[in-house]
Amino acid sequence: MKEIIQRVDKIADLMKSFSNKDKLAILCFLWNEEKNVSEIMTCSTISQSQISQYLWKMKLEWLLESEKKWKEVFYKISDNKILELISAMKIIFNDK
C-alpha cells in the first residue's frame, strides 16, 4: 500500500506541472528536441526571466535536464514517460 501511495504522490506532482499552462507549453515545445531559452521564448508570451524560473523549477522537479554547449544552455525532457504523456495528449486533443 505504501508503494501505491508513493506512486500516486509522484503522479500528482507531475500533474501539477501539467496544470500550469506556461510549463505545459514549454514541455510541449521541448517534446521533440532540446532547445535553449531564446528558442523556448518563441513559444510563449512570458518574459525571459519567467521562462528561466520555470526551467529552473522543472529541473528541480526532474522534468527537464540541461546541458551547456558553448555559451548556451539547452534543455530537454528528462524522462521518456513524460514524452509518452505529451504524445498521448497530442493524440487525445488532435494536435499533430
C-alpha positions as CSV (number, residue, x, y, z in Angstrom):
1,M,0.0,0.0,0.0
2,K,2.8,2.4,0.8
3,E,4.3,1.9,-2.6
4,I,1.0,2.8,-4.3
5,I,0.7,6.0,-2.2
6,Q,4.3,7.0,-3.2
7,R,3.5,6.3,-6.9
8,V,0.3,8.4,-6.6
9,D,2.2,11.2,-5.0
10,K,4.7,11.2,-7.8
11,I,1.9,11.3,-10.4
12,A,0.1,14.1,-8.6
13,D,3.3,16.2,-8.5
14,L,3.8,15.6,-12.3
15,M,0.2,16.7,-12.9
16,K,0.8,19.9,-11.0
17,S,3.4,20.9,-13.6
18,F,1.0,20.0,-16.4
19,S,-1.7,22.2,-14.8
20,N,0.4,25.3,-15.3
21,K,-0.2,26.5,-18.9
22,D,3.2,28.0,-19.3
23,K,5.0,25.0,-18.0
24,L,2.9,22.7,-20.2
25,A,3.7,24.9,-23.3
26,I,7.4,24.6,-22.5
27,L,7.2,20.9,-22.2
28,C,5.2,20.6,-25.4
29,F,7.7,22.8,-27.2
30,L,10.6,20.6,-25.9
31,W,8.7,17.4,-26.9
32,N,10.8,16.5,-30.0
33,E,14.1,18.2,-29.4
34,E,16.3,20.2,-27.0
35,K,16.2,24.0,-27.1
36,N,17.8,27.0,-25.5
37,V,16.0,29.8,-23.7
38,S,15.8,32.0,-26.8
39,E,14.1,29.2,-28.7
40,I,11.7,28.5,-25.9
41,M,10.7,32.2,-25.8
42,T,9.3,31.8,-29.3
43,C,6.5,29.5,-27.9
44,S,5.4,31.8,-25.2
45,T,4.4,35.4,-24.4
46,I,6.1,35.3,-21.0
47,S,9.3,37.1,-20.2
48,Q,12.8,35.5,-20.4
49,S,13.2,35.8,-16.6
50,Q,9.9,33.9,-16.0
51,I,10.9,31.2,-18.5
52,S,14.2,30.8,-16.8
53,Q,12.4,30.4,-13.4
54,Y,10.1,27.8,-14.9
55,L,13.1,25.9,-16.4
56,W,14.9,26.0,-13.1
57,K,11.8,24.7,-11.2
58,M,11.2,22.0,-13.8
59,K,14.8,20.9,-13.4
60,L,14.3,20.6,-9.6
61,E,11.1,18.6,-10.3
62,W,13.1,16.2,-12.5
63,L,11.1,17.1,-15.6
64,L,14.0,18.6,-17.5
65,E,17.7,18.2,-17.8
66,S,20.1,20.7,-19.2
67,E,23.4,20.7,-21.0
68,K,25.7,23.6,-21.5
69,K,27.0,23.9,-25.1
70,W,29.5,26.7,-25.6
71,K,27.8,29.8,-24.0
72,E,24.3,28.5,-24.1
73,V,22.3,26.1,-22.0
74,F,20.0,23.6,-23.8
75,Y,17.0,22.0,-22.1
76,K,15.3,18.7,-22.9
77,I,12.7,16.5,-21.3
78,S,14.4,14.2,-18.8
79,D,12.1,11.1,-18.9
80,N,10.6,9.1,-21.7
81,K,7.4,8.7,-19.6
82,I,6.9,12.5,-19.9
83,L,7.4,12.3,-23.6
84,E,4.8,9.5,-23.8
85,L,2.4,11.5,-21.8
86,I,2.7,14.5,-24.1
87,S,2.3,12.3,-27.1
88,A,-0.9,10.9,-25.6
89,M,-2.2,14.4,-25.0
90,K,-1.4,15.4,-28.6
91,I,-3.4,12.4,-29.8
92,I,-6.3,13.0,-27.5
93,F,-6.5,16.6,-28.3
94,N,-5.8,16.0,-32.0
95,D,-2.7,18.1,-32.2
96,K,-0.3,16.8,-34.8
